[in-house]
Amino acid sequence: MIGNKWISSLSIIFLISILFGQDEPENNSKIYWNSLSSSVKIEVPLVDDESLIGGRIQVRSSFDGGKTFQNVGQDESIEKGDTDDIKEILIPRKDFASLDGFTEGGTTQFIAEIWDRAGNSLVGSVSDSMLTIDETIPALTYVSVKSTNQNNAGLAILGDTLTLFFKVSEPIKTPKVEINGDSFDPVGNETSWMVEYGFGDADDGKVTFSISFMDYAKNPGETVTETTDTTSIVFDGTLPELSDIHIYSSNTYGKHLAVKGDTSFLMFNSSESIQDITVLLNSNHADEKNTKENKFTYYHIFTESDSEGVVPFSIDFRDLAGNAGEQVSESSDDSEIIFDMTPPQAFKIQSVGSMVGKGKKIKKKSGKNEPEPPGSFIDFSSTLFIIVISCVGFILLIMIASYWKIFAKAGQSGWKALIPFFNLFIFTKVIQKPVWWIIFLFLFPVGHILGSLQLAKVFGKKILFTVGLIFLPFIFLPMLAFGKAEYTE
């Protein structure tokens, strides 16, 4: 007959925990068996009774609310040190998962039967704790990002806000969210969550994020780093810039000059795609002529309402993300246009005359030299003078045109070659020498020789070409200016 001490021992209170799984998750009193659980641990309290030593314990489980129970695993022997303590019984996953009734969403209760070493047994009370089976891995069913950028929801600039929104297949605990390496606490209602991120001093490029989460059974979902609707945000904190800004006109006599009816052209390149471009030429809104791969050309036709003088211009623009570039009002190569519609002052021809030259005298048969009547022969000396002047003028024009082209190759405005003394100052820059070299250039022929030597050097020419520049500049300068020689910094 079983004594009262047995009743105390066999009125068992089970303490159940899941190894490598959940105990009692936040905001939920359930005990879960999840996808990570490896064993069920049953804790059975035993009284101090020597007759139990050598006995055994059999744990049973019920999936139908306590109507039927089935053995779970093998029975466990009661050792000497188990009495007056709590006996821990581990049920491996394979034994627990093989039970009839084990199914997703199912719940189970436990009970145990104890035998003493003589074979007397008693079944204890059903455990108060219930184990819920949840091995379903949660998943994000929808992930999307958008920006408050007014130009494009896929772009962002300083001051914009990113919103990350996602939905889950089942209720989860508060997930962990990182955006650009910083952690954020999302707000939501277990299946729908949202995070807002304000852009500050961030690196340019695509915004990265990661979402780590688990359900109340502590089944971990796969960390998500991409959206489900292909949306993404690119942060652009770099201001757009313009380069190769050049202005010129259609004037026949000079690209830096313009009269009424001429067209002014403004060309420039941008460092990235831009929009909201506003170009003013001489305070007039210019029209777009051509756009190709961030290369732009705008134009304006001069009318009598345009103001004379150096034509001012300005360029305002934004990139696609809305970053405003710095207004540009100067060319990159010092190019400019001077608008002039004032004709020359009135004048009247003062005199009209006829020139008669002198030529070789014609000998008469008589052998006497008599003066020839006016206009009967050409003065050879006058003709020679005209020829010499014409040659000198032609050579001078060739030299001016050559220096104009050479200045342009060196990145200087060609018209600077026309201004006395100032052209020597620019020439020192072309030959990459200090300003005080002007002293040498004033000393002829020393300045001519030194300047020719250095000019040939910056254009990569050899000694024979240098000798030609020194002794035959009117031949070799045009070759240098209009040939394939390239200027070397």
Secondary structure, 3 states (H helix, E strand, C coil): CCCHHHHHHHCCCCEEEEECCCCCCCCCCCEEECCCCCEEEEEEEECCCHHHCCCEEEEEEECCCCCCCEECCCCEECCHHHCCEEEEEEEEHHHHHCCCCCCCCCEEEEEEEEECCCCCEEECCCCCCCEEECCCCCCEEEEEEEECCCCCCCEECCCCEEEEEEEECCCECCCEEEECCEEECCEECCCEEEEEEECCCCCCEECCEEEECEECCCCECCCECCCCCCCCCEECCCCCCEEEEEEEECCCCCCCEECCCCEEEEEEEECCCEEEEEEEECCEECEEEEEECCEEEEEEECCCCCCCEECCEEEEEEECCCCECCCECCCCCCCCCEECCCCCCCCCCCCCCCCCCCCCCCCCCCCCCCCCCCCCCCCHHHHHHHHHHHHHHHHHHHHHHHHHHHHHHCCCCHHHHHCCCHHHHHHHHHCCCCHHHHHHHHCCCHHHHHHHHHHHHHCCCCHHHHHHHHHCHHHHHHHHHHCCCCCCC
